[in-house]
Amino acid sequence: MRVPFFDYPAHFRDHEEEYVRTFREVMGRGAFILQRELEEFERQLAEFVGVKHAIGVADGTNAMILGLRALGIGHGDEVLFPSHTFVATYGAIEFAGAHGVACDVGPDGLLDPADVEKRITPRTRAIMVVQLNGLVADMDALSALARRHGLHLCEDSCQALGATHADRSAGTFGAFGAFSFYPAKTLGCFGDGGVLVTNDDRLAALVREMRDHGRRPDGTGLAWTIGTNARLDNLQAAILLVKLRHLPEAIERRRQIAERYVSGIADLPGIEFPWQHHAGSAPRFNTFQNFEILVDQRDTVRQRLLELGVQTAVQWGGTPVHRMPCYRRADELPNVDRYFSRCLMLPMNHFMTDEQVDYVVTAFRRAFEECRSAA
Ligand SMILES: *Cc1c(COP(=O)(O)O)cnc(C)c1O
């Protein structure tokens, strides 16, 4: 058997007839830009997340750039973020004109509030929390910290649609949350897409203008602010409306797969499941955007798995943001470095069959034991 890390064509095949019907219907009306499917998707997504406003944008990165700019964060400001994230988190901060300061993570792989506090300076304006792999960080501690220091709390929740912390959704804890609809995300469209969510009326109105050349959606064509073109295509919104209906099943399936993985490999010595290390007491709902574990001899286990037909991944090529050539500062982040020396992602998407999951478990156990006896 061969198990791919992600099956992109399956993404289309899954509800193919519905997509083709949607395409015909929307294209037949010539409804390309800022049309009713986008409005309807924004309404339904806001309802799903439990937030007042959702504004469809070009992608998750633009959601963060526009959100930061709408908060007036830019030149001379510092924004704290975890180095265990996609480089887009840092890129968005720098692209908005501010400086990103990378922070260390806790044993759960998410932003460590104690390390964040150490890096606050008079220039710090915001904390960009990253809700990674379908998991929400310790928002009780981070919210309290932001409040104590008068900082904006922002969320890169691109990987955490549907995840909660004490029954509150990722993306709704602070000034704004950013979600991505990149195809490999749990709610993925057929290209790029994103959304900014917020409960702040003023921020919502400003982002709505900024995504459309600074124009107010009043039909006058008058631009009231400096904007850009960062709209979510109406066709992608129409596709996302179909996918959103199936999202609860997709999340449920991911949780089943995760459970099957955990019960299949948890007894192996030294395996760690980062989400089991959560410091806070509030219950968290993990949507398993990714199934990332920590394992010794990661590279040899991974090579052996590949020979057995199982494709795995080491996130972002194994390089955290503070080790990227584009990172402008020199920061020591020992927990992030340790995390990246052991992290491994097993195939995880809701199109996988039980047979595939069981095959991955069998192959993993074999690869693990072989590497251990060779060591
Ligand atoms: C996917 C992702 C992004 C960027 O989203 P795009 O829609 O590709 O711009 C940002 N941060 C994280 C953590 C992501 O996983």
The ligand as an SDF file (V2000), in Angstrom:
LIG
                    3D

 15 15  0  0  0  0  0  0  0  0999 V2000
   -1.8590   28.4660    5.9340 C   0  0  0  0  0  0  0  0  0  0  0  0
   -1.2810   29.3330    6.9670 C   0  0  0  0  0  0  0  0  0  0  0  0
   -1.1280   30.7180    6.7890 C   0  0  0  0  0  0  0  0  0  0  0  0
   -1.3180   31.4320    5.5040 C   0  0  0  0  0  0  0  0  0  0  0  0
   -2.4700   31.2440    4.8530 O   0  0  0  0  0  0  0  0  0  0  0  0
   -2.5680   31.5750    3.2970 P   0  0  0  0  0  0  0  0  0  0  0  0
   -4.0320   31.4910    3.0510 O   0  0  0  0  0  0  0  0  0  0  0  0
   -1.7850   30.5460    2.5500 O   0  0  0  0  0  0  0  0  0  0  0  0
   -2.0370   32.9580    3.1020 O   0  0  0  0  0  0  0  0  0  0  0  0
   -0.6800   31.4630    7.8640 C   0  0  0  0  0  0  0  0  0  0  0  0
   -0.3500   30.9040    9.0190 N   0  0  0  0  0  0  0  0  0  0  0  0
   -0.4680   29.5840    9.2340 C   0  0  0  0  0  0  0  0  0  0  0  0
   -0.1060   29.0160   10.5600 C   0  0  0  0  0  0  0  0  0  0  0  0
   -0.9100   28.7550    8.2020 C   0  0  0  0  0  0  0  0  0  0  0  0
   -0.9660   27.4390    8.3930 O   0  0  0  0  0  0  0  0  0  0  0  0
  1  2  1  0
  2  3  1  0
  2 14  2  0
  3  4  1  0
  3 10  2  0
  4  5  1  0
  5  6  1  0
  6  7  2  0
  6  8  1  0
  6  9  1  0
 10 11  1  0
 11 12  2  0
 12 13  1  0
 12 14  1  0
 14 15  1  0
M  END
$$$$
